[in-house]
Amino acid sequence: MSYLKITWKKSYIGRTQKQRRIIRSLGLRRLNHSVVHRNSPTIQGMVQKTIHLLEVVELSEEQAALEAGETR
């Protein structure tokens, strides 16, 4: 299974309320904050709606475990 590392890169000022809610529901709290999610159709759809605000990197399972360990 692959994972996605999602980083919030651009502000959502001036964006629609729907895009703001998507950013928050991805777990992003502030600019340059990163989260790791499993690659699923739901997450892919959320990323597609806000791709202009995000940076997305695909991770392997081992890389995702390392990323999760660094944040704790």
LINGIFEN-V882409 format. One record per residue. RES is the residue in three letters. SS is DSSP state (~ for helix, > for strand, _ for the rest). PHI is phi in whole degrees, 0 to 359 (999 if undefined). D_FIRST is the distance of its C-alpha to the first C-alpha in whole Angstrom. Layout:
# LINGIFEN-V882409
RES&SS&PHI&D_FIRST + RES&SS&PHI&D_FIRST
This chain:
# LINGIFEN-V882409
MET&_&999&0 + SER&_&260&4 + TYR&>&233&7 + LEU&>&239&10 + LYS&>&262&13 + ILE&>&248&16 + THR&>&239&20 + TRP&>&277&23 + LYS&_&249&25 + LYS&_&237&28 + SER&_&295&30 + TYR&_&262&30 + ILE&_&298&34 + GLY&_&86&36 + ARG&_&266&32 + THR&_&288&32 + GLN&~&298&32 + LYS&~&297&29 + GLN&~&293&27 + ARG&~&298&28 + ARG&~&294&27 + ILE&~&295&23 + ILE&~&302&23 + ARG&~&294&24 + SER&~&289&22 + LEU&_&286&19 + GLY&_&96&20 + LEU&_&273&22 + ARG&_&253&26 + ARG&_&207&27 + LEU&_&301&27 + ASN&_&66&25 + HIS&_&275&23 + SER&>&241&19 + VAL&>&225&17 + VAL&>&243&13 + HIS&>&232&11 + ARG&>&294&8 + ASN&_&283&8 + SER&_&227&10 + PRO&~&302&13 + THR&~&295&15 + ILE&~&294&14 + GLN&~&300&14 + GLY&~&295&18 + MET&~&295&19 + VAL&~&294&18 + GLN&~&300&20 + LYS&~&288&23 + THR&_&232&23 + ILE&~&301&22 + HIS&~&289&25 + LEU&~&254&25 + LEU&>&240&22 + GLU&>&239&20 + VAL&>&237&16 + VAL&>&232&14 + GLU&>&275&11 + LEU&>&240&9 + SER&_&279&7 + GLU&~&295&7 + GLU&~&293&10 + GLN&~&296&12 + ALA&~&295&10 + ALA&~&295&12 + LEU&~&296&15 + GLU&~&299&15 + ALA&~&293&15 + GLY&~&291&18 + GLU&~&290&20 + THR&~&278&21 + ARG&_&261&22
